[in-house]
Amino acid sequence: MPEHNWKFSAADVREREHWDEYQHAFSKMLSATSTRWAPWYVIPADRKWFARICAGAVLAHTLIDIDPRYPTVSAEERRALGAVARRLESEAPEGAPADPYAMSVASAETGHGKLKKAQKGKRVGKTEKAGTRRRFRSETERHERAQRG
């Protein structure tokens, strides 16, 4: 059926003459680049669901084999990191939360429409439902709105 041959090219016929050379080069490349610590895996791609299961299995087995662990941080390194964090938090713009990530986590943990508490119990913001959209309003925005009336 001609409509199924849209990818066909006359050059393909000429290139078939070099098939054995291509296969040899391909095999050589795989042998030279597949190592014990970074092996190649052959995963069939004719069924996406099965290819995804195979790729997931390779990842799972590799992670189990290497047994990744969080790095250990000494007390001195923790103090140094804490000092850096405090310095960065002090540079937050006026009215913005010092740690937006912590605020989003607190927001998710406390639920919708409740006042969120930041570190050290300070009240920083409120989540408000507007239709199906939610948006964060900082203390500064609420203060400005109250002043305008």
C-alpha positions, 0 to 999 in steps of 0.5 A: 500500500503506497500510503504506508510507505511515506518514509521510504527513500531510494537511498535506503536501498543503496544503504542496505549494501552497507548493513553489515558494516553498520551492524559491526560499527554498532556492536563495536560502539556498544562493546566499547561504551558499556561498562560494569558501572554503566551498562547498556540495556536492551529494552524492546520498544514495540509495546510502550507499556512493556518498555516502561516496565522494563526501564522502571525495573532497570532503575529499581534494580540499579537503585537497590544495588547502589543503595543510595544514602543521604550524606552525613552532615557534621554539627559544624557543617549544620551550623554553617548551613544554618548561618547561610540560610539565615543570611539568605532569609534576611534578604527576602523582599519586604512582605515576602516569606523568607522561605517560600518553600516552607510556606507552600509546605505549611499551606499544604499541611494545614489545609485551605482557608486557614492562617498559615504559621511560618517558622517560630509561630509568626503569622505570614499569610492566608490562602483564599479561594477565588472560584477554583483558583487559589492564591496567596496573599501576604500580610503586606497585600492585606494591609494595603487593601485594608488601608485603601478601604 
